[in-house]
Amino acid sequence: KWQPIKFPWHIYDAAKILFEKEVRVRVKKGIPLIARDLSKADSAVIKGEVIIEPGVKIFENAVVAGPAYLGANSVVANNALVRDSFFCSCSVAGYITEIARSYLGKNVWTHSNYIGDSIIGSNVSFGAGTVTGNLRLDEANVKMLVKDQKVDSGRQKIGLFVGDNVRCGINVSVRFL
């Protein structure tokens, strides 16, 4: 498969392709999809296709629903939900955070957040209560302004595209009109 990355929302599609390829390679070679040193609470749930790298911690009542990739030393904290998302190393889905259909770079910290349909760079921190709105009220496809032209993303849901080294304060809401 080939996936162009012309616009930010293409990153997520490319991540899914790479994930599927990595699952096939690991299964074929007998490499564990879940690292042997995973620290997982008894009440935590892992379901679907997931890849969990070494040093990951999943705390009480957390859910990881595949497809999902958790990079080395990542954390899914108490009561957090990670679904259909990809984390690079050392990222944290903090207490009662939901991360859905998103890509997170290295060292992303969340706490009591909703991150949906978003592409997040590295070294990013979300203060408690930060929410990414991801669905237009009219449920039409999201159009993005690119070089003074509106480009149809082909998606009804798009959250936040954020680069590296960004800090969001508490109770920040980001949405499309």
URJO-V821008 format. One record per pair of residues at least 12 apart in sequence whose ideal C-beta (glycine too) atoms are under 10 Angstrom apart, sorted by the first residue. I is the first residue (numbers start at 1). J is the second residue. D is the distance in whole Angstrom. If there is no record, write none. Layout:
BEGIN
i = <I/I>
j = <J/J>
d = <D/D>
END
This chain:
BEGIN
i = <1/1/1/1/1/1/1/2/2/3/3/3/3/6/6/7/7/7/7/7/7/7/8/8/8/8/8/8/8/8/8/8/8/9/9/9/9/9/9/9/9/9/9/9/9/9/10/10/11/11/11/11/12/12/12/12/12/12/12/12/12/12/12/13/14/15/15/15/15/15/15/15/16/16/16/16/16/16/18/18/19/19/19/19/19/19/19/19/20/20/22/22/23/23/23/23/23/23/26/27/31/32/32/32/33/33/33/33/33/33/33/33/34/34/34/34/34/34/34/34/35/35/35/35/35/35/35/35/36/37/37/37/37/37/37/38/38/38/38/38/38/38/38/39/39/39/39/39/39/40/40/40/40/40/40/40/40/40/41/41/41/41/41/41/41/41/42/43/43/43/43/43/43/43/43/44/44/44/44/44/44/44/44/44/44/44/44/45/45/45/45/45/45/45/46/46/46/46/46/46/46/46/46/46/47/47/47/47/47/47/48/48/48/48/48/48/48/49/49/49/49/49/50/50/50/50/50/50/50/50/51/51/51/51/51/51/51/52/52/52/52/52/52/52/52/52/53/53/53/53/53/53/53/53/53/54/54/54/54/55/55/55/55/55/55/55/55/56/56/56/56/56/56/56/56/56/57/57/57/57/57/57/57/58/58/58/58/58/58/58/58/58/59/59/59/59/59/59/59/59/59/60/60/60/60/61/61/61/61/61/61/62/62/62/62/62/62/62/62/62/62/62/62/63/63/63/63/63/63/63/64/64/64/64/64/64/64/64/64/65/65/65/65/65/65/66/66/66/66/67/67/67/67/67/68/68/68/68/68/68/68/69/69/69/69/69/69/69/70/70/70/70/70/70/70/70/70/71/71/71/71/71/71/71/71/71/72/72/72/72/72/72/73/73/73/73/73/73/74/74/74/74/74/74/74/74/74/74/74/75/75/75/75/75/75/75/75/76/76/76/76/76/76/77/77/77/77/77/77/77/77/77/78/78/78/78/79/79/79/79/79/79/80/80/80/80/80/80/80/80/80/80/80/80/81/81/81/81/81/81/81/82/82/82/82/82/82/82/83/83/83/83/83/83/84/84/84/84/84/85/85/85/85/85/85/85/85/85/85/85/85/86/86/86/86/86/86/87/87/87/87/87/87/87/87/88/88/88/88/88/88/88/88/88/89/89/89/89/90/90/90/90/90/90/90/91/91/91/91/91/91/91/91/91/91/92/92/92/92/92/92/92/92/93/93/93/93/93/93/94/94/94/94/94/94/94/95/95/95/95/95/96/96/96/96/96/96/97/97/97/97/97/97/97/97/97/97/98/98/98/98/98/98/98/99/99/99/99/99/99/99/100/100/100/100/100/100/100/100/100/101/101/101/101/101/101/101/101/101/102/102/102/102/102/102/102/102/102/102/103/103/103/103/103/103/104/104/104/104/104/104/105/105/105/105/105/105/105/105/105/106/106/106/106/106/107/107/107/107/107/107/107/108/108/108/108/108/108/108/108/108/109/109/109/109/109/109/110/110/110/110/110/110/110/111/111/111/111/111/111/111/112/112/112/112/112/112/112/112/113/113/113/113/113/113/113/113/113/114/114/114/114/114/114/114/114/114/115/115/115/115/115/115/115/115/116/116/116/116/116/116/116/116/116/117/117/117/117/117/117/117/117/117/117/117/118/118/118/118/118/118/118/118/118/119/119/119/119/119/119/120/120/120/120/120/120/120/120/121/121/121/121/121/121/122/122/122/122/123/123/123/123/123/124/124/124/124/124/124/124/124/125/125/125/125/125/126/126/126/126/126/126/126/126/127/127/127/127/127/127/128/128/128/128/129/129/129/129/129/129/130/130/130/130/130/130/130/130/131/131/131/131/131/131/131/131/132/132/132/132/132/132/132/132/132/132/132/133/133/133/133/133/133/133/133/133/134/134/134/134/134/134/134/134/134/135/135/135/135/135/135/135/136/136/136/136/136/136/137/137/137/138/138/139/139/140/140/141/141/141/141/141/141/142/142/142/142/142/142/142/142/143/143/144/144/144/153/157/158/159/159/159/160/160/160/160/161/162>
j = <13/14/16/17/18/20/21/14/17/15/16/17/18/146/151/119/144/146/151/153/154/161/103/118/119/144/146/153/158/160/161/162/163/117/118/119/142/144/151/153/154/155/157/158/159/161/119/153/86/103/119/161/84/85/86/101/102/103/117/118/119/155/158/103/103/67/69/85/86/102/103/119/67/69/84/86/101/103/69/86/49/50/51/66/67/68/69/86/49/67/51/69/49/50/51/66/67/69/51/49/51/51/52/54/46/49/50/51/52/53/66/69/46/50/51/52/53/56/64/70/51/52/53/54/55/56/70/72/54/52/53/54/55/56/57/52/53/54/55/56/57/58/70/55/56/57/58/59/75/52/56/57/58/59/60/62/64/76/57/58/59/60/61/62/76/78/60/58/59/60/61/62/63/78/79/57/58/59/60/61/62/63/64/76/78/79/80/58/61/62/63/64/65/81/58/62/63/64/65/66/68/70/76/82/63/64/65/66/68/83/64/65/66/67/68/83/84/65/66/67/68/69/64/65/66/67/68/69/70/82/66/67/68/69/70/71/86/64/68/69/70/71/72/74/76/87/69/70/71/72/73/74/87/88/89/71/72/73/89/70/71/72/73/74/75/89/90/70/71/72/73/74/75/76/87/89/70/73/74/75/76/77/92/70/74/75/76/77/78/80/82/93/75/76/77/78/79/80/93/94/95/77/78/79/80/77/78/79/80/81/96/75/76/77/78/79/80/81/82/93/95/96/97/76/79/80/81/82/83/98/76/80/81/82/83/85/87/93/99/81/82/83/84/85/100/82/83/84/85/83/84/85/86/101/82/83/84/85/86/87/99/82/85/86/87/88/103/104/82/85/86/87/88/89/91/93/104/86/87/88/89/90/91/104/105/106/87/88/89/90/91/106/89/90/91/92/106/107/87/88/89/90/91/92/93/104/106/107/108/87/90/91/92/93/94/109/110/91/92/93/94/97/99/92/93/94/95/96/97/110/111/112/94/95/96/97/94/95/96/97/98/112/92/93/94/95/96/97/98/99/110/111/112/113/93/96/97/98/99/100/114/97/98/99/100/102/104/115/98/99/100/101/102/116/99/100/101/102/117/98/99/100/101/102/103/104/115/116/117/118/120/99/101/102/103/104/105/99/102/103/104/105/106/108/120/103/104/105/106/107/108/120/121/122/105/106/107/122/105/106/107/108/109/122/123/104/105/106/107/108/109/110/120/122/124/104/107/108/109/110/111/125/126/108/109/110/111/113/115/109/110/111/112/113/126/128/110/111/112/113/128/110/111/112/113/114/128/109/110/111/112/113/114/115/126/128/130/110/112/113/114/115/116/131/113/114/115/116/118/120/132/114/115/116/117/118/132/134/157/159/115/116/117/118/134/155/157/158/159/115/116/117/118/119/120/132/134/159/160/117/118/119/120/121/161/118/119/120/121/122/124/119/120/121/122/123/124/162/163/164/121/122/123/124/164/121/122/123/124/125/164/165/120/121/122/123/124/125/126/162/166/123/124/125/126/127/167/124/125/126/127/128/130/168/125/126/127/128/129/130/170/126/127/128/129/130/131/170/171/126/127/128/129/130/131/132/168/172/126/129/130/131/132/133/134/159/173/130/131/132/134/159/160/162/174/131/132/133/134/135/157/158/159/160/132/133/134/135/142/155/156/157/158/159/160/132/134/157/158/159/160/161/162/174/158/159/160/161/162/163/132/159/160/161/162/163/164/166/161/162/163/164/165/166/163/164/165/166/163/164/165/166/167/160/162/163/164/165/166/167/168/165/166/167/168/169/160/162/166/167/168/169/170/172/167/168/169/170/171/172/169/170/171/172/168/169/170/171/172/173/160/168/169/170/171/172/173/174/159/160/168/171/172/173/174/175/158/159/160/161/162/168/172/173/174/175/176/157/158/159/160/173/174/175/176/177/155/156/157/158/159/160/174/175/176/155/156/157/158/159/175/176/156/157/158/175/176/177/175/176/177/156/177/156/157/152/156/153/154/155/156/157/158/154/155/156/157/158/159/176/177/158/176/158/161/176/176/176/176/174/175/176/172/174/175/176/174/174>
d = <10/9/10/5/10/8/8/10/9/9/9/5/9/9/9/10/7/7/7/7/10/9/10/10/5/8/10/9/9/10/4/10/10/8/10/7/8/8/10/5/8/6/10/6/10/8/9/10/9/6/5/9/9/9/8/7/7/5/8/9/6/9/10/10/9/9/8/9/5/10/5/9/7/10/9/8/10/9/9/9/8/10/7/9/6/8/6/7/8/8/6/8/6/9/7/9/8/9/7/10/10/9/9/10/10/7/6/5/7/10/9/10/7/7/8/4/9/9/10/9/9/6/6/4/7/7/9/8/8/10/10/5/7/8/10/6/9/8/9/6/8/7/9/8/7/4/7/9/9/9/8/8/5/8/10/9/9/9/9/6/5/4/8/7/10/8/8/10/9/5/5/8/10/9/10/10/4/7/7/7/5/7/8/8/9/10/9/9/8/7/5/7/8/10/7/9/8/5/8/8/8/10/9/10/8/8/5/7/9/9/8/5/3/6/7/8/9/10/4/5/8/10/6/8/4/7/5/7/7/9/9/9/8/5/7/9/9/8/8/8/5/9/9/8/10/10/8/6/5/4/8/8/9/10/7/10/5/8/10/10/9/5/4/8/9/8/9/5/8/7/7/5/7/8/9/10/10/8/8/5/7/8/9/8/9/8/5/9/10/9/9/9/7/7/5/5/8/8/10/10/8/9/5/7/10/10/6/5/8/10/10/9/4/7/7/7/5/7/8/8/10/10/10/8/9/8/5/7/7/9/6/9/8/5/8/9/10/9/10/7/7/4/7/9/9/9/8/7/10/9/6/8/8/10/6/7/7/6/7/8/9/10/8/4/6/9/9/10/7/9/8/5/9/9/8/9/10/8/5/5/4/7/7/9/9/7/10/9/4/7/10/10/6/5/9/10/10/10/5/8/7/6/5/7/8/9/10/10/9/9/9/8/4/7/8/9/10/10/8/5/9/9/9/7/6/5/5/8/7/9/8/10/9/5/7/10/10/6/5/8/10/10/9/4/7/7/7/5/7/8/8/10/10/9/8/9/8/5/7/8/10/8/8/5/8/9/9/10/8/7/5/7/9/10/9/6/5/8/10/10/5/7/6/5/7/7/8/9/10/9/10/10/10/8/5/7/10/8/9/8/5/9/9/7/10/8/6/5/4/8/8/10/10/7/9/5/8/10/10/6/5/8/9/9/10/5/7/7/7/4/7/8/9/9/9/9/9/7/5/6/8/9/10/9/9/6/9/9/8/7/5/4/7/7/8/8/9/6/6/10/9/10/8/5/8/10/10/10/5/7/6/5/7/7/8/10/10/9/10/8/5/7/8/10/8/8/5/8/8/9/10/8/7/5/7/9/10/8/9/9/9/6/5/8/8/10/7/10/8/5/7/6/4/7/7/8/9/7/9/10/8/5/7/10/10/8/9/5/9/9/8/9/6/5/3/8/7/9/9/7/9/4/7/9/9/10/6/5/8/9/9/10/5/8/7/8/5/8/8/9/10/9/7/4/7/9/9/9/8/5/9/9/8/10/9/7/7/5/9/8/9/9/9/4/6/8/10/9/10/5/8/7/7/5/7/8/9/9/10/9/8/5/7/9/9/9/10/8/8/5/9/7/7/10/10/9/6/8/4/8/7/9/5/9/8/10/4/8/9/7/9/4/5/4/8/5/7/10/8/3/4/7/7/9/9/8/8/5/8/10/9/9/7/8/5/9/9/8/9/6/4/4/8/7/9/5/8/10/10/6/5/8/9/10/6/8/7/7/5/8/8/9/8/5/7/10/10/9/9/8/5/9/9/8/8/6/5/4/7/7/9/5/8/10/10/9/5/4/8/9/9/5/8/7/7/5/8/8/9/10/10/8/8/5/7/8/9/4/4/10/9/9/9/8/5/8/10/10/10/7/9/7/6/3/7/10/9/9/5/6/4/8/9/8/8/10/7/5/9/9/9/8/7/8/9/9/6/8/9/9/8/10/10/6/9/9/7/6/6/6/6/9/9/9/6/7/7/4/10/6/10/10/9/7/9/9/10/10/7/7/9/9/10/5/9/10/10/9>
END
